[in-house]
Amino acid sequence: MSEGIVITLIGFVGAVFGAAIAGFAAIVAVGLKRKDESCISCGALGLLASLGAAGGLVLGAIFGTFLLLGIRVVQQPTPMIRSQATTVDVLANRGWQNTGVSIIRGNRVIIEHTSGLWFTGAADGGGHDASGGPNPWICSQPECHEPLHDFPKYALIGRIGESDVILKIGNRLDFIAEASGPLYLRPNYGDVDIAYFNPAGAIKVRITLP
């Protein structure tokens, strides 16, 4: 209970008892004036009645206060748990890049490309999005340099910790994590080619843990 409510109740109790005593004094004064001893007894009865009424009012006030506080607690809205979202830049001229986002096994994770193009040089076709578009191409030959041979070149891929499982992200991936550790992202582009061509551009990627 707050300090303001306690002070209010104390003041209320004092006022009620003060009124009861004043009422009793008035009745006694009238009885003495009339020299009627029975009126003093009436005054005593009046005091008891006043105290009873005062006690009832005080208990009612206390009960009502707690009831109101309880209603406020029940009606207080449950705070919303907001999603944790992080936006990072993923560069075309680097391999595995630590996003700084830690994933726990069992987490739901949403990774999505929000803006930007990478591999914007003429040799790479003038720019691609995270799906490898506008014309995704898959090199399925064993001699291909891409980390994932069955996923488009220039597309966004990922990895959690030291897991051997590579995530096929593209423009968007919504999944349940099967490993724990930092989230790494990179283009599906060979390390040998990165060192040789030094491709330009970067894309912005949002990582959300709902």
Secondary structure, 3 states (H helix, E strand, C coil): CCHHHHHHHHHHHHHHHHHHHHHHHHHHHHHHHHCCHHHHHHHHHHHHHHHHHHHHHHHHHHHHHHHHHHHHHHHCCCCCCCCEEEEEEEECCCCCEEEEEEECCCCEEEEEEEECCECCCHHHCCCECCCCCCCCCCCCCCCCCCCCCCCCCCCEEEEECCCCCCEECCCEEEEECCCCEEEEEEECCCHHHHHHHCCCEEEEEEEEEC
